[in-house]
Structures are given as structure tokens and as C-alpha cells.
């Protein structure tokens, strides 16, 4: 217990455990919002008759907000501090959630209706951009530097809980519980109205709770030699490659999350339910066709939630593993395993492929926070700006899933999963070679002072 408490105690003796708990609620919030958008892809394909590539505009609008607003969010955080950045994000999330109410009442063409939903998602995504830009680096300063990676992974475990709950919440309202797809959009606003209430509570909490504006320890140090000048951020190789790795990670992650239900519901890949499983599932999750049991859309949404349960298990175990292992090596190994998982998905091996797809969530779990922590390590006063760039790289989730959807439209859904396979190759490379780039970026004195970090 004392060792856990020490994770939140800074060098001056202050304990920021309660502050950390409040900040982790933000991770839960954007996990809920993010988990819900992955169900919308399949729903809009049925209700608005869009292709798989067009349905990926759901992610395009969401992650496009990250690309456009990550740097402004970093500027707000530098000017107004952590509390100002958090409140700005929560207000945007509240406005975006409430925009779903007029969006469902539009009586116009399917194109205009789709645009209205995408606009509301963009505003919510803008709010999440502010929260991610602020909350991720903030967790790294709420305690000693040697436990920064473990702290950010622990916080991201709450994010994984949100990812797991999100599909359950929205599937209940909009996904079909029979063999016939649900083509109505009238109930989409309900889960967002529920989250709007949660956001309003968090706004009040952050208004009345102290949120100290802490700084990374390196920010207090001047250059160690007279001829030493601050190096431009873009010359920090371990940071630049972190931006690239995060781009491809979010691209691969978003593609898998977005088209999970499509793969599970595709007659070419989804095997019939075994009798022992079908007999235990509720009627809302199965239907009978040609004397065989198959999964409903609602059932596929629940399967997505189970996959996010694997994601949560990976986050929790990863937070413990990273306290004792080298973060970059763990990242490389997890990347390699997911290359194998995507290959199994591509090979179309029935339940083996579906299980491999679900297991990939476990090994994706630590990638985002670990890349983030490794990318900003040792940057001192440039940490907040670097965080903005890394968050902006989430635009990979806006671009690459459309390519994945195009591959699925042109060839097949299993071919589409070659896109995340390539992304995990990049992440594997960054993990295994990170230490070499970091050592090139740091002066010998700085390296000796940084050995407390997992390396």
C-alpha cells in the first residue's frame, strides 16, 4: 500500500493521490465517448446507407478534431494551466453531446443527416482533444519521475473501462436484437444525453477542487554548459518517431475498433455459434438461420465490449508489468504479437481468427500511453508542446480507417485488416529501437539523471 501511495508523492513530500483520482475520471469519460463511436460505423451503414469507407468518416470527424485542435489545446494549457485546459474540454464535450438532440430531429436527406451527426461528433471530439492534451502529461507529474509510465498506464486503465462500457450503452439504444438491422436514428441522442449529465457533474467538480499547475522536473534546470542551447523539438529523434508511432498506432487501433462488428457480422468470416454457447446466450444476442445459430448486431456489440474487457485487462496488467520491465522492450514485444494476431485475422480461420481479433485488444492496451510517455521523456519545458504534437498525431485515426474501409469495399474485410498489421510493424520497430534514439538525444549527464525511468 505504501509503495502505491509513493507513486503520487513528489520530491517535496506532497501527495497528489486525490488529484490523480479526479483526473482519471477524465480518462473514463473519453473512453465512454470513444467506445460509442465504434458502434456507429455499422449502424450508419444500415440506417444511412453509406459504404464502409464512408462510415469511417465517423472516425474522420472524431480524430480530425484531434488534428486541428491539439496545438490550440496545448496553447490553452500553457496559458491557463491544467485546470483551464480541462474545463475548456469539458464545456466542448457538453455542447457536442447536446447537439445530438437537434441532429436526430432533422428531416432532410441522408447526406445532411450524416453531416449533422458528424458535426456533433466533431465538437465532442474537440472536447476530448483538450482533455487528452492536458490529462496525459499531467499524470506524469503527479508523483516521482520513475513511476511516470506506470502512472499514465494506471490512469489509462480507467480509459479502458470507458471503452468497455461505451459499446454496451449505445448498443442498447440503437443496435438490432433480431436478424433484421435497426435502421432508425431516433434514439442516438439518448446515450449522449446521459453523458452530458456526467460532463456537467465533472465541470462542477473541477471548478471547486484544487488542481495544482505542476511542472516536469527538468523544467527547473538551465542548460548545464555555457555553450549548450535548447535543442529544437523536431531534432529530438525519440520524440519525432513517437509522433510517427502514435500516428500508426491510432490508425491501427481505430481501424480494428471501427470494423470489429463488420468482421464478426460478415457471413464469410463469422462461423455459426456452437450449440453450447448459443444455449447460454439471451435471445437478444442470437438468431436462427438454416438450422444454425448466429450472432445479432446487438450480440456483436456485446462481443466488442468483451474485446474491450481484454483491453482493460491489458491495461491493468500492463501497469504492473511496466513497473518492473523495460517499457520500450515491452512495447516492441506487444507490437510483434499483434502483427501475428492480424495475420491470423487475415487468414480467415473461423473462431481462431475472431479470438485473435479479440486478443489483439489486450496487446494494444499499453501502446498509446507507453508511446506517449516515451515520446515526452526528457523534454523538460517542451513537454506540453510535445504532448500537443503527439495528440495531434491521432489524426492517423481519421485517415487510415477510410483506407481500410476502401480495402474492405474493393476486396474483402479480411484484406482490410492488412492495414493495422502494417501499423503494428512500425510500433514494433519504435519499441525495439527507442533506447538507441533516446541516448542519441540526451547528453551523458542527462542520461545518468534519467536512469530512474523504465528504459
Protein Blocks (a to p, Z undefined) as FASTA:
>chain_A
ZZmmmmmccfkopacklmmmmmmmmmmmmmmmmmmmmmmmmmmmmmnopafklmmmmmmm
mmmmmmmmmmmmmmmmmmnommlmmmmmmmmmmmmmmmmmmmmmpccdfklmmmmmmmmm
mmmmmmmmmmmmmmmmmmmmnccfklmmmmmmmmmmmmmmmmmmmmmmmmmmmpccbfbd
cfbfklmmmmmmmmmmmmmmmmmmmmmpccdddddfklmpccfbfklccddfklmmklmm
mmmmmmmmmmmmmmmmmmmmmmmmpmklmccddfklmmmpcfklgcceehiacddfklmm
mmmmmmmmmmmmmmmmmmmmmmmmcfklmmmmmmmmmmmmmmmmmnonojmmmmmmmmmm
mmmmmmmmmmmmmmmgonlmmmmmmmmmmmmmmmmmmmmmmmmmmmmmmmmmklmmmmmm
mmmmmmmmmmmmmmmmmmmmpcfklmmmmmmpcZZ
